[in-house]
Amino acid sequence: MEASEPSVAFSWPRYSSRLLPTYRFLPGLTPHPRHNPLGHSFGQPEPLPRPCEHDQWSHSKDYLYAIDLYNFGYWW
């Protein structure tokens, strides 16, 4: 988390074991993850999620990671 980023305490569970990005993108406060050379994903290819059947979402690692991203404020 960036020093300029507001501190937020979350108490709900994680649904995946993948690491969260090092900071949340906050326009005007943190570099855009993909467009700014200082961004944590700059120059990396756009990840392509694997297909997920609607009744199998609870077994999709990508879907569960997306839930974590949303729940922990990574909304870009």
mmCIF file of the C-alpha atoms, coordinates in Angstrom:
data_MODEL
# 
_entry.id   MODEL 
# 
loop_
_atom_site.group_PDB 
_atom_site.id 
_atom_site.type_symbol 
_atom_site.label_atom_id 
_atom_site.label_alt_id 
_atom_site.label_comp_id 
_atom_site.label_asym_id 
_atom_site.label_entity_id 
_atom_site.label_seq_id 
_atom_site.pdbx_PDB_ins_code 
_atom_site.Cartn_x 
_atom_site.Cartn_y 
_atom_site.Cartn_z 
_atom_site.occupancy 
_atom_site.B_iso_or_equiv 
_atom_site.pdbx_formal_charge 
_atom_site.auth_seq_id 
_atom_site.auth_comp_id 
_atom_site.auth_asym_id 
_atom_site.auth_atom_id 
_atom_site.pdbx_PDB_model_num 
ATOM 1  C CA . MET A 1 1  ? 0.000   0.000   0.000   1.00 0.00 ? 1  MET A CA 1 
ATOM 2  C CA . GLU A 1 2  ? 1.321   3.440   -0.921  1.00 0.00 ? 2  GLU A CA 1 
ATOM 3  C CA . ALA A 1 3  ? 2.128   5.882   1.889   1.00 0.00 ? 3  ALA A CA 1 
ATOM 4  C CA . SER A 1 4  ? -0.374  8.373   0.429   1.00 0.00 ? 4  SER A CA 1 
ATOM 5  C CA . GLU A 1 5  ? -3.127  5.766   0.306   1.00 0.00 ? 5  GLU A CA 1 
ATOM 6  C CA . PRO A 1 6  ? -5.750  5.910   3.049   1.00 0.00 ? 6  PRO A CA 1 
ATOM 7  C CA . SER A 1 7  ? -5.471  3.050   5.519   1.00 0.00 ? 7  SER A CA 1 
ATOM 8  C CA . VAL A 1 8  ? -8.420  0.677   5.414   1.00 0.00 ? 8  VAL A CA 1 
ATOM 9  C CA . ALA A 1 9  ? -8.942  -2.314  7.715   1.00 0.00 ? 9  ALA A CA 1 
ATOM 10 C CA . PHE A 1 10 ? -10.863 -5.239  6.291   1.00 0.00 ? 10 PHE A CA 1 
ATOM 11 C CA . SER A 1 11 ? -12.059 -8.083  8.453   1.00 0.00 ? 11 SER A CA 1 
ATOM 12 C CA . TRP A 1 12 ? -13.738 -10.383 5.946   1.00 0.00 ? 12 TRP A CA 1 
ATOM 13 C CA . PRO A 1 13 ? -12.190 -13.572 4.593   1.00 0.00 ? 13 PRO A CA 1 
ATOM 14 C CA . ARG A 1 14 ? -10.061 -14.024 1.503   1.00 0.00 ? 14 ARG A CA 1 
ATOM 15 C CA . TYR A 1 15 ? -11.299 -16.444 -1.169  1.00 0.00 ? 15 TYR A CA 1 
ATOM 16 C CA . SER A 1 16 ? -8.001  -16.970 -2.985  1.00 0.00 ? 16 SER A CA 1 
ATOM 17 C CA . SER A 1 17 ? -4.359  -17.298 -2.015  1.00 0.00 ? 17 SER A CA 1 
ATOM 18 C CA . ARG A 1 18 ? -3.048  -15.081 -4.840  1.00 0.00 ? 18 ARG A CA 1 
ATOM 19 C CA . LEU A 1 19 ? -1.227  -11.963 -3.701  1.00 0.00 ? 19 LEU A CA 1 
ATOM 20 C CA . LEU A 1 20 ? -3.090  -8.703  -4.015  1.00 0.00 ? 20 LEU A CA 1 
ATOM 21 C CA . PRO A 1 21 ? -1.376  -5.876  -5.952  1.00 0.00 ? 21 PRO A CA 1 
ATOM 22 C CA . THR A 1 22 ? 1.036   -3.728  -3.946  1.00 0.00 ? 22 THR A CA 1 
ATOM 23 C CA . TYR A 1 23 ? -1.327  -0.737  -4.042  1.00 0.00 ? 23 TYR A CA 1 
ATOM 24 C CA . ARG A 1 24 ? -4.822  0.307   -5.073  1.00 0.00 ? 24 ARG A CA 1 
ATOM 25 C CA . PHE A 1 25 ? -5.135  2.652   -8.038  1.00 0.00 ? 25 PHE A CA 1 
ATOM 26 C CA . LEU A 1 26 ? -6.451  5.969   -6.773  1.00 0.00 ? 26 LEU A CA 1 
ATOM 27 C CA . PRO A 1 27 ? -6.606  8.564   -9.576  1.00 0.00 ? 27 PRO A CA 1 
ATOM 28 C CA . GLY A 1 28 ? -4.351  11.490  -8.773  1.00 0.00 ? 28 GLY A CA 1 
ATOM 29 C CA . LEU A 1 29 ? -2.656  9.656   -5.881  1.00 0.00 ? 29 LEU A CA 1 
ATOM 30 C CA . THR A 1 30 ? -1.126  6.481   -7.289  1.00 0.00 ? 30 THR A CA 1 
ATOM 31 C CA . PRO A 1 31 ? 0.250   5.601   -10.748 1.00 0.00 ? 31 PRO A CA 1 
ATOM 32 C CA . HIS A 1 32 ? -2.117  3.871   -13.149 1.00 0.00 ? 32 HIS A CA 1 
ATOM 33 C CA . PRO A 1 33 ? -1.203  0.157   -12.961 1.00 0.00 ? 33 PRO A CA 1 
ATOM 34 C CA . ARG A 1 34 ? -0.901  -0.344  -16.745 1.00 0.00 ? 34 ARG A CA 1 
ATOM 35 C CA . HIS A 1 35 ? -0.492  3.103   -18.349 1.00 0.00 ? 35 HIS A CA 1 
ATOM 36 C CA . ASN A 1 36 ? 2.132   4.685   -16.091 1.00 0.00 ? 36 ASN A CA 1 
ATOM 37 C CA . PRO A 1 37 ? 5.757   3.435   -16.212 1.00 0.00 ? 37 PRO A CA 1 
ATOM 38 C CA . LEU A 1 38 ? 5.683   3.387   -12.378 1.00 0.00 ? 38 LEU A CA 1 
ATOM 39 C CA . GLY A 1 39 ? 2.586   1.168   -12.352 1.00 0.00 ? 39 GLY A CA 1 
ATOM 40 C CA . HIS A 1 40 ? 2.896   -2.320  -10.904 1.00 0.00 ? 40 HIS A CA 1 
ATOM 41 C CA . SER A 1 41 ? 1.642   -3.932  -14.147 1.00 0.00 ? 41 SER A CA 1 
ATOM 42 C CA . PHE A 1 42 ? 3.213   -1.583  -16.688 1.00 0.00 ? 42 PHE A CA 1 
ATOM 43 C CA . GLY A 1 43 ? 4.453   -3.406  -19.772 1.00 0.00 ? 43 GLY A CA 1 
ATOM 44 C CA . GLN A 1 44 ? 2.910   -6.717  -18.763 1.00 0.00 ? 44 GLN A CA 1 
ATOM 45 C CA . PRO A 1 45 ? 0.401   -8.392  -21.051 1.00 0.00 ? 45 PRO A CA 1 
ATOM 46 C CA . GLU A 1 46 ? -3.256  -8.079  -20.106 1.00 0.00 ? 46 GLU A CA 1 
ATOM 47 C CA . PRO A 1 47 ? -4.163  -11.279 -18.241 1.00 0.00 ? 47 PRO A CA 1 
ATOM 48 C CA . LEU A 1 48 ? -6.861  -13.326 -19.917 1.00 0.00 ? 48 LEU A CA 1 
ATOM 49 C CA . PRO A 1 49 ? -9.234  -15.067 -17.509 1.00 0.00 ? 49 PRO A CA 1 
ATOM 50 C CA . ARG A 1 50 ? -9.981  -18.703 -18.124 1.00 0.00 ? 50 ARG A CA 1 
ATOM 51 C CA . PRO A 1 51 ? -13.581 -19.522 -19.069 1.00 0.00 ? 51 PRO A CA 1 
ATOM 52 C CA . CYS A 1 52 ? -15.837 -20.311 -16.137 1.00 0.00 ? 52 CYS A CA 1 
ATOM 53 C CA . GLU A 1 53 ? -19.104 -22.200 -16.282 1.00 0.00 ? 53 GLU A CA 1 
ATOM 54 C CA . HIS A 1 54 ? -21.797 -20.292 -14.373 1.00 0.00 ? 54 HIS A CA 1 
ATOM 55 C CA . ASP A 1 55 ? -22.503 -23.216 -12.032 1.00 0.00 ? 55 ASP A CA 1 
ATOM 56 C CA . GLN A 1 56 ? -18.781 -23.813 -11.327 1.00 0.00 ? 56 GLN A CA 1 
ATOM 57 C CA . TRP A 1 57 ? -17.799 -20.310 -10.167 1.00 0.00 ? 57 TRP A CA 1 
ATOM 58 C CA . SER A 1 58 ? -16.820 -21.539 -6.705  1.00 0.00 ? 58 SER A CA 1 
ATOM 59 C CA . HIS A 1 59 ? -14.039 -23.647 -8.284  1.00 0.00 ? 59 HIS A CA 1 
ATOM 60 C CA . SER A 1 60 ? -12.650 -20.876 -10.522 1.00 0.00 ? 60 SER A CA 1 
ATOM 61 C CA . LYS A 1 61 ? -9.375  -19.457 -9.176  1.00 0.00 ? 61 LYS A CA 1 
ATOM 62 C CA . ASP A 1 62 ? -9.752  -16.376 -11.392 1.00 0.00 ? 62 ASP A CA 1 
ATOM 63 C CA . TYR A 1 63 ? -13.299 -15.700 -10.198 1.00 0.00 ? 63 TYR A CA 1 
ATOM 64 C CA . LEU A 1 64 ? -12.375 -16.127 -6.530  1.00 0.00 ? 64 LEU A CA 1 
ATOM 65 C CA . TYR A 1 65 ? -9.404  -13.794 -6.984  1.00 0.00 ? 65 TYR A CA 1 
ATOM 66 C CA . ALA A 1 66 ? -11.722 -11.258 -8.630  1.00 0.00 ? 66 ALA A CA 1 
ATOM 67 C CA . ILE A 1 67 ? -13.972 -11.415 -5.552  1.00 0.00 ? 67 ILE A CA 1 
ATOM 68 C CA . ASP A 1 68 ? -10.926 -10.665 -3.368  1.00 0.00 ? 68 ASP A CA 1 
ATOM 69 C CA . LEU A 1 69 ? -9.909  -7.746  -5.590  1.00 0.00 ? 69 LEU A CA 1 
ATOM 70 C CA . TYR A 1 70 ? -13.385 -6.247  -5.362  1.00 0.00 ? 70 TYR A CA 1 
ATOM 71 C CA . ASN A 1 71 ? -13.819 -6.868  -1.636  1.00 0.00 ? 71 ASN A CA 1 
ATOM 72 C CA . PHE A 1 72 ? -10.470 -5.286  -0.810  1.00 0.00 ? 72 PHE A CA 1 
ATOM 73 C CA . GLY A 1 73 ? -10.979 -2.160  -2.903  1.00 0.00 ? 73 GLY A CA 1 
ATOM 74 C CA . TYR A 1 74 ? -8.987  -2.915  -6.082  1.00 0.00 ? 74 TYR A CA 1 
ATOM 75 C CA . TRP A 1 75 ? -11.629 -1.500  -8.416  1.00 0.00 ? 75 TRP A CA 1 
ATOM 76 C CA . TRP A 1 76 ? -9.737  -0.250  -11.478 1.00 0.00 ? 76 TRP A CA 1 
# 
